Amino acid sequence: MRELHRRYHQSTGIVFSSLYPGCVADTPLFRNHYPLFQKIFPWFQKNITGGYVSQELAGERVADIVTKPEYSQSGAYWSWGNRQKKGRKSFVQTVSPQAQDEAKAERMWELSQKLVGLA
């Protein structure tokens, strides 16, 4: 997302962003985990950590990022944090130093181009 933003936002006006909608613990994402984990993890997220997000809420957050003008900041990584309190507002999350490394991003871009036959 950051590399797309760097390469194309200024010339095209396209908004490039990403998001962490929260922990959607009861999707097929965990289908390859142990069955016990598949049962315990969603319960743990709902009752212990408070990090659980329903598939519906995650979908609403994705739709908001795509359609609402308040999310028109290109190059942003949107988040609601790890704790999903009712009414929690979104914010631009600071990304890790690795994600901020422009040399790594450019190298990843070049490798990706090679993998899909564009270089």
C-alpha positions in Angstrom: 0.0 0.0 0.0 2.7 2.5 0.9 4.7 1.7 -2.3 1.5 2.1 -4.4 0.9 5.4 -2.6 4.5 6.5 -3.3 4.5 5.5 -6.9 1.0 6.5 -8.0 -1.0 8.7 -5.7 0.4 12.1 -6.8 0.0 11.4 -10.5 -3.4 9.7 -10.4 -5.1 11.0 -7.3 -6.0 7.4 -6.4 -6.2 6.8 -2.6 -4.2 3.8 -1.4 -4.8 2.6 2.1 -5.1 -0.5 4.2 -6.7 -1.5 7.4 -6.8 -3.8 10.4 -10.6 -4.3 11.0 -9.9 -6.2 14.2 -9.6 -9.9 15.1 -12.3 -11.8 13.1 -11.7 -15.0 15.0 -14.5 -17.2 13.6 -13.8 -17.2 9.9 -12.2 -19.9 7.7 -8.9 -18.1 8.3 -8.2 -20.5 11.1 -9.5 -23.7 9.3 -6.1 -25.3 9.4 -5.6 -24.9 13.1 -6.4 -27.6 15.6 -10.2 -28.0 16.2 -9.7 -27.1 19.9 -8.0 -23.8 18.9 -10.9 -23.1 16.5 -13.3 -23.3 19.5 -11.2 -21.6 22.1 -9.7 -18.7 20.2 -13.0 -16.9 19.3 -14.2 -17.4 22.9 -10.9 -16.1 24.3 -11.1 -13.0 22.0 -14.7 -12.3 23.0 -14.4 -12.9 26.7 -10.8 -12.4 27.8 -9.1 -9.9 25.5 -12.1 -8.0 24.1 -10.4 -8.2 20.7 -13.2 -10.0 18.9 -14.8 -8.4 15.8 -17.7 -10.0 14.0 -17.5 -10.7 10.3 -20.3 -8.1 9.8 -18.5 -5.4 11.7 -15.2 -6.1 9.9 -17.1 -5.9 6.6 -18.6 -2.6 7.6 -15.2 -1.2 8.4 -13.8 -2.3 5.0 -16.8 -0.7 3.3 -16.3 2.5 5.3 -12.6 2.7 4.3 -13.6 2.4 0.6 -16.6 4.7 0.5 -16.4 7.4 3.2 -14.7 10.7 2.6 -13.1 10.8 6.1 -10.9 7.9 4.9 -9.5 9.7 1.8 -6.0 10.0 3.3 -3.7 8.1 0.9 -0.9 6.0 2.4 -2.8 5.4 5.7 -3.1 2.2 7.6 -6.4 2.5 9.5 -7.1 0.7 12.7 -9.5 0.5 15.6 -6.9 -0.9 17.9 -6.8 -4.2 19.5 -9.7 -3.7 21.9 -13.0 -3.4 20.2 -15.0 -1.2 22.6 -18.4 -0.2 21.3 -18.2 3.1 19.5 -14.4 3.0 19.1 -13.2 5.4 16.5 -10.8 4.6 13.8 -7.3 6.1 13.6 -4.2 6.1 11.4 -2.0 3.4 12.9 1.8 4.0 12.9 3.4 1.1 11.0 6.4 -0.8 12.1 10.0 0.3 11.1 10.1 -2.7 8.7 6.9 -1.4 6.9 8.4 2.1 6.8 11.6 0.9 5.1 11.4 2.3 1.6 14.4 0.3 0.3 12.6 -3.0 1.4 9.4 -1.7 -0.2 11.1 -1.0 -3.5 12.8 -4.4 -3.4 9.5 -6.2 -2.7 8.0 -4.3 -5.7 10.8 -5.4 -8.0 10.5 -9.0 -6.8 6.7 -9.0 -7.2 7.1 -7.7 -10.8 9.4 -10.5 -11.6 7.1 -13.1 -10.1 4.1 -11.9 -12.2 6.2 -11.5 -15.4 6.3 -7.7 -15.6 10.1 -7.3 -15.3 
